[in-house]
């Protein structure tokens, strides 16, 4: 290959929605103060605040994600839902020359917030407005998919749909990496504090204490667990699966 020619990348075909995406009702009702309002985005997306919310574990959990990906990241990666902090910029720094990263979110304000944090221009990265429960791309399109603290924010039916979509778009042999809350050990000194936070602000998050993430996988999903690890006394978890 001519060294002056750009490396070819596997670009996943994404269809735009037939109508402008509306904010899902549950999201507007419950999380407008955290994700939807522009002032909320400016307020919450600060490293110290995010680390405080995750009780000092933010960097550790981002590191846990990167441990599962090749360095440099080759092939196609899908980040399902934006995340506050430096997760996506760190994925960018690990992205190989022939790798691609697609970041989807139902809220354009979140995509624009990520755009401001990335080193631009970068034709390896696309920011796409799309609902996690209805990804407008073909089956078996991506080498890996990532959900970083998304399932606990979704009602059960939406959670099942989003995970089913993740399974659908990942290639056989590809990874799905999930980082989420987890039921902490009974002796955890902050267990009741976290429970109160859930009851006040995160009405769907207690599901992460009642059930395993795999309970929400699509019926008949064929996969193997390659890594399952808990952090900070069991309050957080990483689940890595390979689609068969």
C-alpha positions in Angstrom: 0.0 0.0 0.0 1.2 3.5 -0.8 2.2 5.1 2.6 0.7 8.4 1.5 -2.7 6.8 1.1 -5.1 7.0 4.1 -5.7 3.8 5.9 -9.1 2.3 5.0 -11.6 2.0 7.9 -14.7 -0.1 8.2 -17.4 2.6 8.3 -20.7 1.4 9.7 -23.7 2.5 7.8 -26.0 4.4 10.0 -29.5 5.5 8.8 -30.8 8.8 10.1 -34.2 8.6 11.8 -37.2 9.4 9.6 -38.3 12.1 12.0 -36.4 14.2 14.5 -35.7 12.3 17.7 -37.8 13.4 20.7 -36.5 13.1 24.2 -37.9 9.8 25.7 -40.6 10.5 28.2 -38.9 8.8 31.1 -35.7 10.7 30.5 -37.4 14.1 30.3 -39.4 13.4 33.4 -36.7 12.0 35.6 -33.3 13.2 34.3 -33.9 16.6 32.7 -31.9 18.1 35.5 -28.9 15.9 34.9 -28.7 15.5 31.1 -31.2 17.4 29.1 -30.9 21.1 30.1 -27.8 22.9 28.7 -27.1 24.4 32.2 -27.2 20.9 33.7 -24.6 19.7 31.2 -22.3 22.6 32.1 -22.8 22.0 35.8 -22.4 18.3 36.0 -19.5 17.7 33.6 -16.6 18.4 35.9 -14.1 15.9 37.0 -14.2 16.5 40.7 -18.0 16.4 40.8 -18.2 13.2 38.8 -15.5 11.6 40.9 -17.5 12.6 44.0 -20.7 11.0 42.7 -18.8 7.8 42.1 -17.2 8.0 45.5 -13.6 8.5 44.2 -13.8 5.6 41.7 -14.3 7.4 38.3 -10.7 7.1 37.0 -10.5 3.5 38.3 -13.6 2.5 36.4 -12.5 4.2 33.2 -9.1 2.4 33.5 -11.1 -0.8 33.9 -12.8 -0.2 30.5 -9.5 0.5 28.7 -8.0 -2.7 30.2 -10.5 -4.7 28.0 -9.7 -3.0 24.7 -6.6 -3.5 22.6 -4.0 -0.8 22.6 -4.1 0.8 20.2 -7.8 0.2 19.6 -8.3 -1.3 16.1 -11.5 -2.2 14.4 -14.9 -0.6 15.1 -16.1 0.4 18.6 -19.5 1.6 19.6 -20.0 3.7 22.7 -23.7 3.5 23.6 -24.7 6.7 25.3 -22.4 9.6 26.1 -20.8 9.9 29.5 -19.7 12.8 31.6 -16.0 13.2 32.2 -13.0 12.0 30.2 -14.1 8.5 29.1 -14.6 9.4 25.4 -11.4 11.6 25.2 -9.5 8.7 26.7 -10.9 6.3 24.1 -9.8 8.7 21.5 -6.2 8.7 22.7 -6.2 4.9 22.6 -7.8 4.7 19.1 -5.5 3.3 16.4 -5.0 4.9 13.0 -7.2 2.3 11.4 -9.8 2.2 14.3 -13.2 3.9 14.4 -15.3 5.0 17.3 -19.0 5.8 17.0 -20.7 7.5 20.0 -24.5 7.5 20.0 -26.9 9.4 22.3 -30.5 10.3 22.0 -29.8 13.9 23.2 -28.0 16.2 20.8 -26.9 18.4 23.8 -24.9 15.4 25.1 -23.2 14.8 21.7 -22.2 18.5 21.4 -20.8 18.3 24.9 -18.6 15.3 23.9 -17.6 17.1 20.7 -16.2 20.0 22.7 -14.0 17.6 24.6 -12.5 15.8 21.7 -9.4 16.7 19.7 -10.8 17.7 16.4 -10.8 17.1 13.5 -10.7 13.3 13.8 -12.4 11.4 11.0 -12.1 8.2 13.0 -14.8 9.3 15.4 -18.5 10.0 14.7 -21.1 11.4 17.0 -24.5 10.2 16.0 -27.9 11.1 17.5 -29.7 7.8 18.0 -31.7 6.0 20.6 -29.9 3.1 22.3 -33.1 1.0 22.1 -33.3 1.4 18.3 -29.8 1.5 16.6 -30.2 2.4 13.0 -27.3 0.2 11.8 -27.0 -3.3 10.3 -26.6 -6.5 12.3 -23.0 -7.6 13.3 -21.5 -4.2 12.5 -19.1 -3.6 15.4 -16.1 -5.4 16.9 -17.0 -4.1 20.4 -19.7 -2.1 22.2 -19.5 -0.3 25.5 -22.2 0.8 28.0 -20.8 2.9 30.8 -23.5 3.4 33.6 -26.4 3.3 31.1 -28.6 0.3 32.1 -29.4 1.6 35.6 -30.9 4.8 34.1 -33.3 2.9 31.9 -36.7 1.5 32.7 -36.7 -2.3 32.6 -38.3 -2.6 29.1 -35.9 0.0 27.7 -33.0 -1.7 29.4 -33.8 -5.0 27.8 -34.2 -3.3 24.4 -30.9 -1.5 24.6 -29.0 -4.6 25.6 -30.7 -6.6 22.8 -29.5 -3.9 20.4 -26.0 -4.2 21.7 -26.0 -7.9 21.1 -27.5 -7.4 17.7 -24.9 -5.0 16.3 -21.8 -6.7 17.7 -20.1 -9.2 15.5 -19.7 -12.9 16.5 -16.5 -13.0 18.6 -16.9 -9.3 19.5 -17.0 -7.8 23.0 -19.7 -6.1 25.0 -18.3 -4.2 28.0 -20.7 -3.1 30.7 -19.7 -1.0 33.7 -22.5 -0.5 36.2 -23.6 -0.3 39.8 -23.7 -3.6 41.7 -25.2 -4.8 45.0 -22.4 -4.0 47.6 -21.3 -6.3 50.3 -23.6 -6.3 53.4 -21.0 -4.5 55.5 -20.3 -1.7 53.1 -20.3 1.6 55.1 -21.9 3.6 52.3 -24.5 1.0 51.3 -27.4 2.9 52.9 -26.2 6.2 51.6 -26.1 4.9 48.0 -29.6 3.4 48.5 -30.9 6.8 49.6 -29.4 8.4 46.5 -31.1 5.8 44.3 -34.4 6.3 46.0 -34.2 10.1 45.6 -32.7 10.4 42.1 -32.3 7.1 40.3 -35.6 5.2 40.5 -34.5 2.4 38.2 -31.1 1.8 39.8 -32.2 -0.5 42.6 -32.7 -3.1 39.8 -28.9 -3.4 39.8 -29.0 -4.6 43.4 -31.9 -7.0 42.8 -30.8 -8.7 39.6 -27.6 -9.5 37.7 -27.1 -7.6 34.4 -27.3 -10.9 32.6 -30.9 -11.2 33.7 -31.7 -8.4 31.2 -29.9 -10.0 28.2 -32.1 -11.1 25.3 -33.5 -14.6 25.6 -31.4 -17.2 23.8 -28.3 -14.9 23.6 -25.2 -17.0 23.0 -22.2 -15.5 24.8 -19.4 -16.3 27.2 -18.3 -14.2 30.2 -14.6 -13.4 29.9 -14.3 -11.0 32.9 -16.6 -10.3 35.8 -15.2 -8.0 38.5 -16.5 -5.9 41.3 -15.0 -2.7 42.7 -15.1 -0.7 45.9 -16.7 -3.3 48.1 -18.9 -4.6 45.4 -20.7 -1.3 44.7 -19.6 -1.2 41.1 -19.1 -4.0 38.5 -17.5 -4.7 35.2 -19.0 -7.4 33.0 -17.2 -8.4 29.8 -18.8 -10.8 27.5 -18.0 -12.2 24.0 -20.8 -12.9 21.6 -20.6 -16.4 20.1 
